[in-house]
Amino acid sequence: MSSIRERLKHVQIVRKFIYALVGVFSYPGLVLFNKLKITGTEHIKDLPRKNVLFVSNHQTYFADVITFLHIFCAVKWRKQNRLGIPYYLINPFTNVYYVAAEETMRATWISRLFTMAGAITVKRTWRPEGTETRKGLDPSDTRKIARALENNWIITFPQGTTKPFAPGRKGTALIIKMGKPTVVPVVINGFWRAFDKKGLRFKKKGTLLTVRFKPPIDIDYEAPTEVILDQLMDAIEQSKPYMLKGPQHRKPAV
């Protein structure tokens, strides 16, 4: 069954249907029951359609990714910093994949459905408490992501966990050195407050959800992985200097 899902997620008509289905059900939670504030889409509207890596902090398993997909579809329909009426779901932008933990995507029927929306599943390289079990990504997972980057956009969360200020994983830096993609940092907030950890149930309505796209990072692809990773973590505001500024990550931006 998993091999069937793997094949189906590369079929455009299947992905368009799933995007539309998930989009219709998730739209009210983002725009009507909560307030979604988007900034910086001018940095993504003219990006190439391939070899673009979006790196972001992570607050829920699914709501973060679903919101990105809504935004990418809206930008395809020439909307700037807003979703508006979701007629973009008629012909969504599906030239995008996202990186997710293999066990998470196998857990429930809904996560298996989301897999067919474009999940690149990878093996965890850390325990739930955040300690590394081996260095970097599994080589086969690294190649999988690198191949997908050749013709698509990829969304990845270098921390691999919803815990704020968790250390980044070297695998993301290795992928950047290999594929030399355009790297766009994204900073999100408010999702942890509005949704449960999975991002499928409400915790608090009326929450301000913020998604801020920054300009692509100027990266030295020949730099050591540690240097690239530090640059990424600083760009998504999850590095030590941001942690020392205080608990702002627990407060929606205004």
C-alpha atoms as one frame of an Amber mdcrd trajectory, in Angstrom:
protein
   0.000   0.000   0.000   2.822   2.410   0.825   4.324   1.873  -2.640   0.952
   2.732  -4.198   0.803   5.957  -2.185   4.366   6.719  -3.246   3.418   6.420
  -6.912   0.154   8.327  -6.549   1.797  11.378  -4.991   3.634  11.960  -8.277
   0.379  11.963 -10.284  -0.648  15.586 -10.765  -4.401  14.981 -10.924  -4.283
  13.054  -7.622  -2.321  15.798  -5.913  -4.591  18.524  -7.282  -7.607  16.671
  -5.874  -5.961  16.264  -2.448  -4.884  19.914  -2.392  -8.422  21.005  -3.171
  -9.915  18.656  -0.563  -7.496  19.599   2.202  -7.652  23.251   1.176 -11.429
  23.487   1.447 -11.483  21.956   4.924  -8.452  23.864   6.268  -9.241  27.328
   4.882 -11.824  28.309   7.551  -9.430  27.441  10.372  -6.752  29.690   8.927
  -8.789  32.681   7.776 -12.226  32.637   9.405 -11.657  31.160  12.870  -8.193
  32.699  13.161  -6.404  35.630  11.534  -3.665  34.858   9.024  -1.063  37.560
   8.406   1.288  36.892   5.472   4.287  39.048   4.591   7.111  38.774   2.080
   5.415  36.966  -0.823   7.173  39.436  -3.109  10.272  37.352  -2.401   8.717
  34.179  -3.841   6.506  35.280  -6.726   9.355  35.308  -9.276  11.322  32.316
  -8.030  12.261  29.563 -10.503   9.952  26.546 -10.511  12.718  24.188  -9.444
  15.656  23.867  -7.033  14.136  26.122  -4.372  14.352  25.104  -0.707  12.123
  26.755   1.898  13.478  26.424   5.447  11.235  27.247   8.382  10.768  26.882
  12.098   8.131  24.309  13.021   5.132  24.570  15.384   2.677  21.820  14.375
   2.930  18.666  12.297   0.514  19.646   9.545  -0.970  23.150   9.917   2.358
  24.793   9.016   2.727  22.871   5.754  -0.943  23.249   4.816  -0.640  27.015
   5.249   2.433  27.136   3.014   0.570  25.224   0.325  -2.344  27.661   0.518
   0.074  30.578   0.141   1.939  29.064  -2.790  -1.344  28.415  -4.580  -2.496
  31.988  -3.904   0.801  33.415  -5.204   0.405  31.343  -8.367  -2.890  33.203
  -8.876  -1.032  36.528  -8.400  -2.262  37.265  -4.897   0.186  39.110  -2.669
   0.370  38.617   1.094  -3.193  37.308   1.313  -5.308  34.288   0.511  -8.618
  35.977  -0.220 -11.356  33.774  -1.657  -9.758  30.355  -2.271 -10.651  29.978
  -5.936  -6.955  29.138  -6.381  -7.883  25.605  -5.287  -9.469  25.092  -8.699
  -5.975  24.848 -10.168  -3.508  24.646  -7.266   0.259  24.925  -7.408   1.538
  21.385  -6.918   5.174  21.808  -7.885   6.163  21.493  -4.230   7.089  18.731
  -1.790   7.742  18.785   1.932  10.031  16.773   4.186   8.374  14.792   6.985
   9.282  12.011   9.396   8.391   8.571   8.049   6.725   7.347  11.257   4.617
  10.498  11.513   3.254  10.038   8.007   2.355   6.392   8.674   0.550   7.068
  11.945  -3.056   7.677  10.802  -5.212   7.551   7.697  -5.175  11.331   7.449
  -1.381  11.472   7.611  -1.238   8.843   4.872  -3.555  11.053   2.804  -1.221
  13.999   3.390   1.664  11.840   2.196   0.060  11.753  -1.240  -0.008  15.564
  -1.215   3.760  15.488  -1.645   5.524  14.276   1.500   9.145  13.201   1.178
   9.397  10.817   4.096  12.710  10.468   5.905  13.897   8.375   8.814  14.268
  10.215  12.101  17.870  10.862  13.111  16.914  11.822  16.663  14.894  10.591
  19.583  11.684  12.338  20.693  13.602  14.107  23.465  15.759  15.716  20.801
  19.041  13.770  21.083  20.835  12.660  17.921  21.011   8.939  17.181  23.260
   9.295  14.117  24.807  12.122  12.137  22.839  13.820   9.379  20.219  12.232
   7.193  20.278   8.677   5.957  22.182   8.806   2.620  19.188   7.399   0.734
  16.961  10.109   2.228  19.473  12.792   1.251  19.469  11.536  -2.350  15.669
  11.397  -2.329  15.392  15.056  -1.356  18.149  16.100  -3.763  16.334  14.386
  -6.660  13.049  16.074  -5.763  14.785  19.465  -5.647  15.908  19.101  -9.248
  12.422  19.881 -10.546  10.455  21.208  -7.575  10.210  23.436  -4.532  10.872
  21.708  -1.211   9.697  22.753   2.267  11.853  21.553   5.139  12.066  22.152
   8.871  15.747  21.863   9.829  14.967  21.419  13.535  12.840  18.358  12.810
  10.705  19.059  15.869   8.055  21.515  17.027  10.123  22.405  20.104  11.288
  26.041  19.802  15.045  26.683  19.629  15.864  23.005  19.201  19.183  22.531
  17.380  19.150  22.227  13.611  20.024  19.014  11.801  23.115  18.853   9.605
  21.210  16.975   6.909  19.621  20.207   5.679  23.036  21.827   5.254  24.310
  18.749   3.401  21.387  18.940   0.969  22.162  22.621   0.342  25.825  21.820
  -0.373  24.805  19.040  -2.763  22.014  20.725  -4.710  23.005  24.414  -4.388
  19.333  25.483  -4.281  17.855  28.927  -3.808  17.184  28.966  -0.049  14.239
  30.983   1.258  13.879  31.320   5.051  10.403  31.473   6.585   9.445  32.461
  10.132   6.046  31.397  11.487   4.250  32.099  14.739   0.912  31.566  16.457
   0.275  28.045  15.155   1.310  26.451  18.456  -1.363  28.523  20.179  -4.187
  28.028  17.681  -3.799  24.282  17.029  -2.847  21.095  18.811   0.557  19.551
  18.130  -0.679  17.748  15.025  -2.210  20.957  13.727  -5.599  19.387  13.035
  -7.645  20.523  16.042  -8.266  23.950  17.502  -6.838  24.933  20.866  -7.739
  28.600  20.710  -9.723  30.479  18.085  -9.138  34.101  17.164  -5.348  33.641
  17.143  -3.033  35.708  14.970  -1.083  33.346  12.701   1.946  34.921  11.057
   3.971  33.666   8.091   6.930  35.827   7.061   8.963  35.029   3.960  12.437
  36.522   3.918  14.640  37.216   0.870  16.694  34.246  -0.369  19.870  33.723
   1.659  23.272  34.477   0.171  24.990  31.158   0.850  28.568  30.056   0.298
  27.900  26.493  -0.869  31.542  25.557  -0.254  31.389  26.553   3.418  31.431
  23.820   6.110  28.044  22.321   6.974  28.253  23.827  10.466  28.574  27.329
   9.019  25.639  26.829   6.633  23.500  25.363   9.415  24.268  28.313  11.708
  23.256  30.655   8.881  19.953  28.809   8.423  19.098  28.794  12.119  19.792
  32.501  12.376  17.654  33.201   9.293  14.638  31.376  10.752  15.240  33.093
  14.101  15.915  29.923  16.049  19.557  30.563  16.939  20.887  31.312  20.400
  20.827  35.136  20.022  17.074  35.017  19.359  16.537  32.659  22.289  18.356
  35.081  24.581  16.045  37.905  23.549  13.308  36.338  25.668   9.988  34.529
  25.182   8.868  36.416  22.069   8.539  33.127  20.199   5.569  32.384  22.450
   3.773  35.571  21.462   2.121  36.175  18.094   3.619  39.086  16.195   1.534
  42.234  15.967
